[in-house]
Amino acid sequence: MTTLPGHFHHDASNRLTYEVDALESVRYATICDRIVNKFDLSPAGEMVIGLDEMMREYTDGRNMIGLEWDNWSGFIVVAKNAGAETLVRAIAEFLARE
């Protein structure tokens, strides 16, 4: 896998996000699988697939994140609770060096 540098910001709900805008939709499933396996995550909801977006929530048992893709922002990791910010940062580091 090539490195996937991105950037952090807080969304309108003040949740920490990490965005990788250069990731095409066809790579979404592969990137999600690598993250889920590396961080031992379990699905916490159904996959949502729309015309311009895909998303699913995952948990490590305590924290909830979203792994999302849309055609405006690219691939996005979202902290769904405050404790998940550490996990989002770890995933970002994994993507940046993997």
C-alpha positions as CSV (number, residue, x, y, z in Angstrom):
1,M,0.0,0.0,0.0
2,T,1.2,3.5,-0.8
3,T,1.3,6.1,2.0
4,L,-1.9,8.0,2.4
5,P,-1.0,11.4,3.9
6,G,-4.0,13.5,5.0
7,H,-5.0,16.2,7.4
8,F,-6.8,16.5,10.7
9,H,-9.7,18.9,11.4
10,H,-12.8,19.0,13.5
11,D,-16.1,18.7,11.7
12,A,-19.2,20.8,12.3
13,S,-20.1,18.5,15.3
14,N,-16.6,19.1,16.7
15,R,-15.5,15.5,16.1
16,L,-11.9,14.9,15.2
17,T,-11.5,13.7,11.6
18,Y,-8.6,12.6,9.4
19,E,-9.2,13.1,5.7
20,V,-7.2,11.6,2.8
21,D,-8.6,13.4,-0.2
22,A,-6.5,11.5,-2.8
23,L,-8.2,8.1,-2.2
24,E,-10.5,6.8,-5.0
25,S,-13.7,5.1,-4.1
26,V,-12.5,1.7,-5.5
27,R,-9.9,1.6,-2.8
28,Y,-12.4,2.2,0.1
29,A,-13.0,-1.5,0.9
30,T,-9.4,-2.5,0.8
31,I,-8.3,0.4,3.1
32,C,-11.2,-0.4,5.5
33,D,-10.1,-4.0,5.7
34,R,-6.5,-3.1,6.5
35,I,-7.6,-0.7,9.2
36,V,-10.2,-3.2,10.7
37,N,-7.6,-6.0,10.8
38,K,-4.7,-3.8,12.2
39,F,-6.8,-2.3,15.0
40,D,-9.0,-5.3,15.7
41,L,-12.3,-3.4,15.0
42,S,-15.8,-4.8,14.7
43,P,-18.6,-3.4,12.6
44,A,-21.1,-1.4,14.7
45,G,-23.7,-0.8,12.1
46,E,-24.7,-1.5,8.6
47,M,-22.7,-0.3,5.6
48,V,-24.3,2.7,3.9
49,I,-23.8,3.2,0.2
50,G,-25.1,6.2,-1.6
51,L,-24.5,7.7,-5.0
52,D,-21.6,9.8,-3.8
53,E,-20.7,8.2,-0.4
54,M,-20.0,5.0,1.6
55,M,-19.7,4.7,5.3
56,R,-19.7,2.3,8.2
57,E,-19.1,2.6,11.9
58,Y,-16.7,0.4,13.8
59,T,-15.8,-0.2,17.5
60,D,-12.9,-1.6,19.5
61,G,-15.3,-2.2,22.4
62,R,-14.9,1.2,24.0
63,N,-14.6,3.6,21.1
64,M,-16.6,4.2,18.0
65,I,-15.2,5.5,14.7
66,G,-16.6,6.0,11.2
67,L,-14.7,4.9,8.1
68,E,-16.2,7.0,5.3
69,W,-15.7,8.0,1.8
70,D,-17.4,10.7,-0.3
71,N,-16.6,12.3,-3.6
72,W,-16.0,15.8,-1.9
73,S,-13.5,14.8,0.9
74,G,-12.2,11.4,-0.1
75,F,-11.5,8.9,2.7
76,I,-12.4,10.0,6.2
77,V,-11.8,8.6,9.7
78,V,-14.2,10.1,12.2
79,A,-14.1,9.9,16.0
80,K,-17.7,9.2,17.0
81,N,-16.9,9.7,20.7
82,A,-14.2,11.8,22.5
83,G,-12.2,8.7,23.6
84,A,-11.9,7.6,19.9
85,E,-9.7,10.6,19.1
86,T,-6.6,8.6,20.1
87,L,-7.7,5.8,17.8
88,V,-8.2,8.2,14.9
89,R,-4.7,9.5,15.4
90,A,-3.3,6.0,15.5
91,I,-5.1,5.1,12.2
92,A,-3.8,8.3,10.6
93,E,-0.2,7.3,11.6
94,F,-0.8,3.8,10.2
95,L,-2.0,5.3,6.9
96,A,0.8,7.8,6.7
97,R,3.6,5.1,7.1
98,E,2.0,1.9,5.8
